[in-house]
Amino acid sequence: MFRIFTLLLVLLPMVVSSQHLDKISFQSQDHDFGKIYESDGPVNHEFRFVNISEDSLKITGVQASCGCTTPSWSSDVLAPGDSGYVQAQYNPLNRPGRFNKNLKVQFDGIEQPVTLLIRGSVIPRAGSVEEEFRNEIGGIRLRYSTFNMGKVFTTDESTEKRFEVYNGSDTVITFQENIEHPPHVSVSFDPPSVEPGKIAEMVVLYDAKNKGDLGFSSDNITFYTDEPEGAQRKSVNLYATIEEYFPPMTAEEMKVAPHLKIDEPLHDFDKISQGERVTTEFRIVNSGQSQLEIRQLKGNCACITASIDKMKLQPGESAEIKVTFDSTQRKGNQQKSITVYSNDPTAPAQRMTIRARVDD
């Protein structure tokens, strides 16, 4: 009897996941990275799938089982026969040994999420202090040239992250209190003094709500030590990816929520001349049942500018986003994107893409 019960527990995930087989066809739902090295940094795998149903489908969210796994996915609405992807990035930093992680992929119109699995084995970093802390600033050494907060959300509480600082000198180093940082960031050192050959932590508190921005963001932190003149000042860049926080919603609340839909998320300018400025328009629609609010438009290149004719859309209402690409000092195949941030709780960040072939 115990064996039968155990077998049922093993088969249950297979039964649940099989509910999507008549609508979605994944090439594989399981990927083995094999042996990976911590020193090589994050690894990526892309799960490809095809919409084999008779209706359009869209990924409404992907939840990873661990903060070490970062998902990304195709945000487009997929017509029957269209293909999409879910990418899993695994960060092996400070995670030696075997790992088994999963991602739960939720599609609209499909009750049960699709489970994707990644696994592998991390070979830990083995090296000298100089290899681990490669970036030298005076008497201290850092693991990386920049500090990355990763994803931070616009909650009422700040996100905390700690970054190791190694004393590579032969004397005690004390961190001064006069730290220069933006208003949404606070910085301290634990402990405030670090002995030779020892590690302290820079403690960063990041208030994403106070930042007033979404998407990728960069700031600068300057701190000072009691080292000899000329080596006291240290400056580092702080990166973060800011996402709006949405509190948990009931099924009924989700039904009446706003939903942003981009009619055609890709535009190809084809061949253009270098230095030419070209413009196109993307149409977005609020397909939900409450007011859609556009938070921000953000291009991934200074060569892109975007504007919208209205920031608030009632249910069924549409708006036009004008996008201009400046090909000055650009050459060859170009692909740029503009992210639309909104209060759509299922897809708060959606991307539009432009392509061009820039000739001399």
C-alpha positions as CSV (number, residue, x, y, z in Angstrom):
1,M,0.0,0.0,0.0
2,F,2.9,2.4,0.9
3,R,4.5,1.7,-2.5
4,I,1.3,2.5,-4.3
5,F,0.9,5.8,-2.4
6,T,4.5,6.7,-3.1
7,L,4.0,6.0,-6.8
8,L,0.9,8.2,-6.9
9,L,3.0,11.1,-5.4
10,V,5.6,10.7,-8.1
11,L,3.0,10.5,-10.9
12,L,0.9,13.4,-9.6
13,P,3.1,16.2,-11.2
14,M,3.0,14.3,-14.5
15,V,-0.8,14.1,-14.4
16,V,-1.1,17.8,-13.6
17,S,1.4,18.9,-16.3
18,S,-0.3,16.7,-18.9
19,Q,-3.4,19.0,-18.8
20,H,-1.6,21.4,-21.2
21,L,-0.6,18.8,-23.8
22,D,-3.6,19.5,-26.1
23,K,-2.7,23.2,-26.2
24,I,1.1,23.6,-25.9
25,S,3.9,21.5,-27.2
26,F,7.3,22.0,-25.5
27,Q,10.4,20.6,-27.2
28,S,11.5,19.6,-23.7
29,Q,10.4,20.5,-20.1
30,D,13.6,19.3,-18.5
31,H,17.2,20.5,-19.0
32,D,20.4,19.2,-17.5
33,F,23.3,21.7,-17.5
34,G,25.7,19.0,-16.5
35,K,28.8,20.3,-14.7
36,I,29.0,24.1,-14.6
37,Y,31.7,26.2,-13.0
38,E,30.9,28.9,-10.4
39,S,33.7,31.0,-11.8
40,D,32.0,31.1,-15.2
41,G,29.0,33.0,-13.9
42,P,25.3,32.5,-14.8
43,V,24.2,29.9,-17.4
44,N,21.1,30.1,-19.6
45,H,18.7,27.6,-21.2
46,E,15.8,28.4,-23.5
47,F,12.7,26.2,-23.4
48,R,10.9,26.5,-26.8
49,F,7.2,25.7,-27.3
50,V,4.5,25.9,-29.9
51,N,0.8,26.9,-29.6
52,I,-1.0,23.8,-30.9
53,S,-4.4,24.9,-29.8
54,E,-7.1,26.6,-31.9
55,D,-7.0,29.8,-29.8
56,S,-4.4,32.5,-29.0
57,L,-2.3,32.0,-25.9
58,K,-0.1,34.2,-23.8
59,I,2.2,33.7,-20.9
60,T,0.9,35.6,-17.9
61,G,3.7,34.9,-15.5
62,V,6.7,32.6,-14.6
63,Q,7.6,31.8,-11.0
64,A,11.0,30.4,-10.2
65,S,11.4,28.1,-7.2
66,C,14.6,30.0,-6.1
67,G,16.1,33.5,-6.3
68,C,19.1,31.9,-7.9
69,T,17.0,31.3,-11.0
70,T,15.9,34.3,-13.1
71,P,13.2,33.7,-15.7
72,S,12.3,35.7,-18.9
73,W,9.8,34.8,-21.5
74,S,8.1,35.9,-24.7
75,S,5.4,38.4,-23.9
76,D,3.6,38.4,-27.2
77,V,0.2,36.9,-27.8
78,L,0.7,33.7,-29.7
79,A,-1.7,32.8,-32.5
80,P,-2.3,29.1,-33.3
81,G,1.0,27.7,-34.7
82,D,3.2,30.4,-33.3
83,S,6.2,29.6,-31.1
84,G,7.4,31.1,-27.9
85,Y,10.1,30.6,-25.3
86,V,10.8,30.6,-21.6
87,Q,14.4,31.3,-20.6
88,A,15.9,30.1,-17.3
89,Q,19.1,31.8,-16.0
90,Y,20.8,30.0,-13.2
91,N,23.4,31.8,-11.0
92,P,25.8,29.4,-9.4
93,L,27.5,32.0,-7.2
94,N,28.0,30.5,-3.7
95,R,25.9,27.4,-4.6
96,P,28.3,24.5,-4.9
97,G,27.1,20.9,-5.6
98,R,23.9,19.5,-7.2
99,F,20.9,21.7,-7.9
100,N,17.3,20.9,-9.0
101,K,15.1,23.9,-9.6
102,N,11.7,24.5,-11.3
103,L,9.8,27.2,-13.0
104,K,6.0,27.4,-13.0
105,V,4.7,28.9,-16.3
106,Q,1.2,30.3,-16.2
107,F,-0.8,30.7,-19.5
108,D,-4.1,32.5,-19.9
109,G,-6.9,30.0,-20.4
110,I,-4.9,27.1,-18.8
111,E,-5.8,26.5,-15.1
112,Q,-2.7,24.5,-14.1
113,P,0.8,26.0,-14.6
114,V,3.3,24.2,-16.8
115,T,6.4,23.0,-14.8
116,L,9.9,23.3,-16.3
117,L,12.9,21.7,-14.6
118,I,16.6,22.6,-14.7
119,R,19.3,20.7,-12.9
120,G,23.1,20.3,-12.8
121,S,26.2,20.4,-10.6
122,V,28.2,23.4,-9.6
123,I,32.0,23.1,-9.4
124,P,32.9,25.7,-6.7
125,R,35.4,28.4,-7.3
126,A,38.9,27.6,-6.1
127,G,41.5,30.3,-6.3
128,S,43.5,33.0,-4.5
129,V,42.1,36.1,-3.0
130,E,43.3,38.0,-6.0
131,E,41.2,35.8,-8.3
132,E,38.1,36.1,-6.1
133,F,38.5,39.8,-5.5
134,R,39.8,41.0,-8.8
135,N,38.9,44.7,-8.6
136,E,41.4,46.7,-6.5
137,I,40.6,50.2,-5.2
138,G,43.5,51.3,-3.0
139,G,43.9,48.9,-0.2
140,I,40.5,47.2,-0.6
141,R,39.4,44.7,-3.2
142,L,36.0,43.9,-4.6
143,R,34.6,40.8,-6.3
144,Y,33.1,42.8,-9.1
145,S,33.6,46.2,-10.6
146,T,30.0,47.1,-10.1
147,F,27.4,46.2,-7.5
148,N,24.1,44.7,-8.8
149,M,21.0,44.7,-6.6
150,G,19.2,42.5,-9.1
151,K,15.4,42.8,-9.1
152,V,13.9,45.2,-6.6
153,F,10.2,46.0,-6.1
154,T,8.3,49.2,-5.3
155,T,7.2,48.1,-1.9
156,D,7.1,50.2,1.3
157,E,10.2,48.4,2.6
158,S,13.7,48.9,1.2
159,T,15.5,45.9,-0.3
160,E,18.8,45.0,1.5
161,K,21.8,43.4,-0.2
162,R,25.3,42.9,1.1
163,F,28.5,43.1,-0.9
164,E,31.8,41.8,0.3
165,V,34.8,44.1,0.6
166,Y,38.3,42.6,1.2
167,N,41.2,44.4,2.9
168,G,44.2,43.6,0.8
169,S,46.5,46.0,2.6
170,D,48.8,45.3,5.6
171,T,47.0,47.7,7.9
172,V,43.5,48.1,9.4
173,I,41.2,50.1,7.1
174,T,38.3,52.1,8.6
175,F,35.3,53.3,6.5
176,Q,34.3,56.9,7.0
177,E,30.8,58.1,7.7
178,N,30.7,60.7,4.8
179,I,29.2,58.4,2.1
180,E,27.8,60.0,-1.0
181,H,24.7,58.2,-2.4
182,P,21.3,59.1,-3.9
183,P,18.3,59.7,-1.7
184,H,16.7,56.3,-2.3
185,V,19.9,54.4,-1.2
186,S,21.5,54.1,2.2
187,V,24.9,52.6,2.8
188,S,26.8,51.3,5.8
189,F,29.7,49.0,6.5
190,D,29.7,45.9,8.8
191,P,32.1,46.1,10.6
192,P,33.1,49.7,10.2
193,S,36.8,48.7,10.4
194,V,38.4,45.7,8.7
195,E,41.7,44.0,9.5
196,P,44.3,43.0,6.9
197,G,43.2,39.8,5.1
198,K,39.7,40.1,6.5
199,I,36.3,40.8,4.8
200,A,33.7,43.5,5.7
201,E,30.3,43.9,4.0
202,M,28.9,47.0,2.4
203,V,25.2,47.0,3.4
204,V,23.0,48.6,0.8
205,L,19.3,49.5,1.4
206,Y,17.5,50.3,-1.8
207,D,14.1,52.1,-1.7
208,A,12.7,51.4,-5.2
209,K,9.5,53.2,-4.5
210,N,11.4,56.4,-3.7
211,K,13.5,56.1,-6.8
212,G,10.6,56.9,-9.1
213,D,11.8,54.8,-12.0
214,L,11.1,51.4,-13.6
215,G,13.3,49.0,-15.4
216,F,17.1,49.0,-15.5
217,S,18.6,51.8,-13.3
218,S,22.1,53.0,-12.5
219,D,23.4,55.0,-9.6
220,N,26.8,55.9,-8.1
221,I,28.1,55.4,-4.6
222,T,31.2,57.2,-3.3
223,F,32.7,56.2,0.0
224,Y,35.9,57.1,1.9
225,T,38.4,55.3,4.0
226,D,41.2,56.4,6.4
227,E,43.9,55.4,3.9
228,P,46.7,57.8,2.9
229,E,45.7,60.8,0.9
230,G,45.0,59.9,-2.7
231,A,43.6,56.5,-1.9
232,Q,40.8,57.5,0.4
233,R,38.0,58.1,-2.2
234,K,36.3,55.0,-3.7
235,S,33.5,55.2,-6.3
236,V,31.4,52.3,-7.5
237,N,28.3,51.9,-9.8
238,L,25.1,50.4,-8.3
239,Y,22.7,48.7,-10.7
240,A,19.1,47.5,-10.2
241,T,16.1,46.4,-12.2
242,I,13.0,48.0,-10.7
243,E,9.7,46.3,-11.0
244,E,6.3,47.6,-9.7
245,Y,4.9,45.6,-6.8
246,F,1.4,44.2,-7.2
247,P,-0.2,42.8,-4.0
248,P,-1.8,39.3,-4.3
249,M,-5.1,39.4,-6.2
250,T,-8.1,37.1,-6.1
251,A,-9.5,35.5,-9.3
252,E,-12.3,38.0,-9.3
253,E,-10.0,40.9,-9.0
254,M,-7.9,39.6,-11.9
255,K,-10.9,39.4,-14.1
256,V,-11.6,43.1,-13.7
257,A,-8.0,44.3,-13.8
258,P,-6.6,46.4,-16.7
259,H,-4.8,44.5,-19.4
260,L,-2.4,46.0,-21.9
261,K,-2.3,44.6,-25.4
262,I,0.1,45.6,-28.1
263,D,-1.4,45.0,-31.6
264,E,1.8,44.5,-33.5
265,P,4.9,44.5,-31.2
266,L,7.5,44.3,-34.0
267,H,8.2,46.8,-36.8
268,D,10.9,46.4,-39.4
269,F,12.1,49.6,-41.2
270,D,14.0,47.4,-43.6
271,K,16.9,49.4,-45.3
272,I,17.6,52.9,-44.3
273,S,20.6,55.3,-44.7
274,Q,23.1,56.1,-42.0
275,G,22.1,59.3,-40.2
276,E,18.4,58.9,-41.2
277,R,15.7,59.3,-38.6
278,V,12.7,57.1,-39.1
279,T,9.4,56.9,-37.2
280,T,6.7,54.4,-36.7
281,E,3.7,54.0,-34.4
282,F,2.5,51.1,-32.3
283,R,-1.1,50.8,-31.2
284,I,-1.9,49.6,-27.7
285,V,-5.3,48.7,-26.3
286,N,-6.7,48.3,-22.8
287,S,-8.4,44.9,-23.2
288,G,-9.2,44.7,-19.4
289,Q,-12.2,46.0,-17.4
290,S,-10.7,48.9,-15.5
291,Q,-8.5,51.9,-16.2
292,L,-5.1,51.2,-17.6
293,E,-2.3,53.6,-16.5
294,I,0.9,53.8,-18.5
295,R,3.7,54.3,-16.0
296,Q,6.7,54.8,-18.3
297,L,8.2,54.2,-21.8
298,K,11.8,53.3,-21.8
299,G,14.1,52.5,-24.7
300,N,17.2,50.4,-24.5
301,C,19.3,52.8,-26.5
302,A,19.8,56.6,-26.6
303,C,19.1,56.2,-30.3
304,I,15.4,55.5,-29.5
305,T,12.8,58.1,-28.4
306,A,9.2,57.2,-27.6
307,S,6.0,59.2,-26.8
308,I,2.4,58.3,-26.2
309,D,-0.7,60.4,-26.9
310,K,-2.5,59.4,-23.6
311,M,-1.3,57.9,-20.3
312,K,-4.7,56.6,-19.1
313,L,-6.9,54.3,-21.1
314,Q,-10.5,53.3,-20.2
315,P,-11.6,49.7,-21.0
316,G,-11.6,49.1,-24.8
317,E,-9.7,52.4,-25.4
318,S,-6.5,52.6,-27.5
319,A,-3.5,54.8,-27.7
320,E,-0.7,55.4,-30.2
321,I,3.0,55.2,-29.2
322,K,5.3,57.0,-31.6
323,V,8.8,55.6,-31.8
324,T,11.7,57.3,-33.6
325,F,15.0,55.6,-34.4
326,D,18.1,57.8,-35.1
327,S,20.6,55.8,-37.1
328,T,23.4,58.3,-36.7
329,Q,26.7,56.4,-36.2
330,R,24.9,53.1,-36.6
331,K,25.7,50.5,-39.2
332,G,24.5,47.1,-40.2
333,N,21.6,45.2,-38.7
334,Q,20.0,47.0,-35.8
335,Q,17.4,45.7,-33.3
336,K,16.2,48.0,-30.5
337,S,13.4,47.8,-28.0
338,I,11.0,50.0,-26.0
339,T,9.5,48.7,-22.8
340,V,6.0,49.9,-21.8
341,Y,5.4,49.9,-18.1
342,S,1.8,49.9,-16.9
343,N,-0.5,48.8,-14.0
344,D,-1.4,45.6,-15.8
345,P,-0.8,43.1,-13.0
346,T,-0.3,40.1,-15.3
347,A,2.2,41.8,-17.6
348,P,3.4,45.1,-16.2
349,A,6.4,45.4,-18.6
350,Q,5.8,44.7,-22.3
351,R,8.2,45.2,-25.1
352,M,8.0,46.6,-28.6
353,T,10.8,46.0,-31.0
354,I,12.1,47.8,-34.1
355,R,14.5,46.5,-36.7
356,A,16.5,48.2,-39.4
357,R,19.3,47.6,-41.8
358,V,21.6,50.7,-41.8
359,D,23.6,51.2,-44.9
360,D,26.4,53.8,-45.5
